[in-house]
Amino acid sequence: MYQTSGTRWQITADTSGPMMIALFVRDTAGLDGAGHPALSHAAPKVRRADHSHLTADVGGLSALKTEWEAWWEQLLKAHPQTSPELSPPDFEAFGNSPALQRVLQAHFGSALTWARERRSEYAEIEAERAASGADQLLEDMVDDRLMEVGRDSRDFNLTIIELPLNEQRAWYLEPDKIIMSNRLMAEPELFRSYVQPVVEILV
């Protein structure tokens, strides 16, 4: 987790284990384009599996997509908390989402292993950034904007959720939340092109 702040502002960048698990489930189930915003595929690539036998009697793939999208929305709203609770083997919190519940039961072990590997990769990325000073970029952007406007910053909290996505870009969620590829900050110009406009609005 990376945090930088000033007198009236704070920016936090971190990843999310539950969201990584959700991405794994989305990709293994082949739910392309599901969720808002529609994020690119996870990286490294997750192998697709046929879930028709699991979900046939509980609404099939379309029910699974609807249930996944509702879960994803909850995860975004609750971040950094986890809601609903991921509690194997029954996943009781998903009782109203039978198709998703079954897919979670079938793939949770693989999803968890995959998410843990991505988490340790993220820890390495963070260590590299801290060592190279790349994480100063956010603070510099705010400072530059403050000099430009010639006043104190407005109050704001910006949350950046970094996920293992194969497209090097960011997705703007709401005034104070961005999802981005966890490798984007390694490309300062590209990173700036996505985040600077948000900082300009907030400051």
C-alpha positions in Angstrom: 0.0 0.0 0.0 1.2 3.5 -0.9 -0.1 6.6 0.7 0.8 10.3 0.1 -0.9 13.3 1.7 -0.9 17.0 2.1 -2.7 19.5 4.3 -6.2 18.7 2.9 -5.7 15.8 0.6 -4.7 12.1 0.6 -4.0 9.6 -2.2 -3.9 5.9 -1.5 -2.8 3.2 -3.9 -3.3 -0.5 -3.1 -4.5 -3.7 -4.5 -7.4 -5.9 -3.5 -7.3 -9.7 -2.9 -11.1 -10.1 -3.2 -11.2 -8.2 -6.5 -8.4 -10.4 -7.8 -10.5 -13.5 -6.9 -13.5 -11.8 -8.7 -11.3 -11.2 -11.8 -10.2 -14.8 -11.8 -13.8 -16.0 -11.6 -14.9 -13.6 -14.4 -12.1 -14.8 -16.7 -12.4 -18.5 -16.0 -16.1 -18.3 -16.6 -15.6 -16.3 -19.9 -17.7 -13.4 -18.7 -16.0 -11.0 -21.2 -17.1 -7.4 -20.9 -18.9 -8.0 -17.6 -19.1 -5.3 -14.9 -18.8 -1.6 -14.9 -16.3 -0.5 -16.0 -15.6 -3.4 -18.3 -11.9 -4.1 -17.4 -9.5 -5.9 -19.6 -8.5 -9.6 -19.0 -6.4 -10.4 -16.0 -2.6 -11.0 -16.4 -1.2 -13.6 -16.5 -4.1 -15.1 -18.5 -6.6 -17.2 -16.6 -7.6 -20.5 -18.3 -11.3 -20.6 -19.3 -13.5 -23.5 -18.2 -17.0 -24.5 -19.3 -19.5 -23.8 -16.6 -22.7 -24.8 -18.4 -23.0 -28.1 -16.3 -22.6 -26.1 -13.1 -25.1 -23.4 -13.8 -27.6 -25.0 -16.2 -30.3 -25.4 -13.6 -29.8 -22.0 -11.9 -30.1 -19.7 -14.8 -27.0 -20.5 -16.9 -24.4 -18.1 -18.0 -26.7 -15.1 -18.1 -27.6 -15.6 -14.4 -23.9 -16.0 -13.6 -23.0 -12.7 -15.4 -25.8 -10.8 -13.6 -24.7 -12.3 -10.2 -21.0 -11.6 -10.9 -21.8 -8.0 -11.8 -23.7 -7.4 -8.6 -20.8 -8.9 -6.6 -18.3 -6.7 -8.4 -20.4 -3.6 -7.7 -20.5 -4.5 -4.0 -16.7 -5.0 -3.9 -16.1 -1.6 -5.5 -18.4 0.1 -3.0 -17.0 -1.7 0.0 -13.3 -1.3 -0.9 -11.0 -1.5 1.1 -13.3 -3.7 3.2 -14.4 -7.1 1.9 -18.1 -7.4 1.3 -19.7 -9.9 0.9 -17.6 -12.3 3.0 -15.7 -15.0 1.0 -16.2 -18.0 3.3 -15.4 -21.4 1.8 -16.6 -24.1 1.4 -20.3 -23.0 1.4 -20.0 -19.3 0.6 -23.2 -18.6 2.5 -23.1 -14.9 1.7 -23.8 -15.9 -1.9 -27.0 -17.8 -1.1 -29.0 -15.4 -3.4 -26.5 -15.9 -6.2 -26.6 -19.7 -6.8 -24.7 -19.7 -10.1 -21.9 -17.6 -8.7 -21.9 -19.6 -5.5 -21.3 -22.9 -7.5 -18.5 -21.4 -9.5 -16.9 -20.1 -6.4 -17.1 -23.5 -4.8 -15.6 -25.1 -7.9 -12.7 -22.6 -8.4 -12.0 -20.9 -5.1 -8.8 -22.9 -4.5 -7.3 -22.0 -7.8 -8.5 -18.4 -7.5 -6.9 -18.0 -4.1 -3.6 -19.4 -5.2 -3.6 -17.2 -8.3 -4.5 -14.1 -6.2 -1.8 -14.9 -3.6 0.8 -15.1 -6.4 -0.3 -11.7 -7.8 -0.2 -10.2 -4.3 3.4 -11.2 -3.8 4.2 -9.8 -7.3 2.5 -6.5 -6.3 4.7 -6.4 -3.1 7.8 -6.6 -5.4 6.4 -3.9 -7.7 5.8 -1.6 -4.7 9.4 -2.2 -3.4 10.8 -1.4 -6.8 8.8 1.8 -6.9 9.9 2.9 -3.5 13.6 2.2 -4.3 13.4 4.1 -7.6 11.3 7.0 -6.3 8.6 6.3 -8.9 6.0 6.5 -6.2 6.8 10.3 -5.9 5.0 10.9 -9.2 1.6 11.3 -7.5 2.8 13.8 -5.0 4.6 15.7 -7.8 1.4 15.9 -9.8 -0.5 17.4 -6.9 2.3 19.9 -6.2 2.4 20.9 -9.8 -1.3 21.5 -9.9 -1.2 23.5 -6.7 1.4 25.8 -8.1 -0.7 26.2 -11.2 -3.9 27.2 -9.4 -2.0 29.3 -6.7 -4.1 28.3 -3.8 -4.5 25.5 -1.2 -6.0 22.2 -2.3 -9.6 21.4 -1.8 -10.3 18.5 0.5 -10.1 15.2 -1.3 -9.3 11.5 -0.9 -8.3 9.7 -4.1 -8.3 5.9 -4.0 -6.3 4.0 -6.7 -7.0 0.3 -6.9 -4.2 -1.5 -8.7 -5.1 -4.9 -10.3 -3.2 -7.4 -12.5 -4.7 -6.4 -15.8 -3.2 -7.0 -19.2 -4.1 -3.6 -20.6 -1.8 -0.8 -19.5 -4.4 1.8 -18.6 -6.7 3.2 -15.9 -10.5 3.1 -15.6 -12.2 6.1 -13.9 -14.9 5.0 -11.5 -16.2 8.0 -9.7 -14.8 11.3 -8.6 -12.4 9.8 -6.1 -11.8 6.2 -7.3 -9.6 4.8 -10.1 -8.9 1.2 -11.1 -5.6 0.7 -13.0 -3.2 -1.9 -14.2 -0.6 -2.5 -11.5 2.2 -2.0 -14.1 0.9 1.5 -15.3 3.0 3.5 -12.9 6.1 2.0 -14.5 5.3 4.1 -17.6 5.3 7.6 -16.2 3.9 9.4 -19.3 1.1 7.0 -19.8 0.3 7.0 -16.1 0.2 10.8 -16.1 -2.1 10.9 -19.1 -4.7 8.9 -17.1 -4.3 10.3 -13.6 -3.4 14.0 -14.2 -6.9 15.0 -15.4 -8.4 13.4 -12.2 -5.9 15.2 -10.0 -6.7 18.5 -11.8 -10.4 18.1 -11.1 -9.9 17.1 -7.4 -7.3 19.7 -6.5 
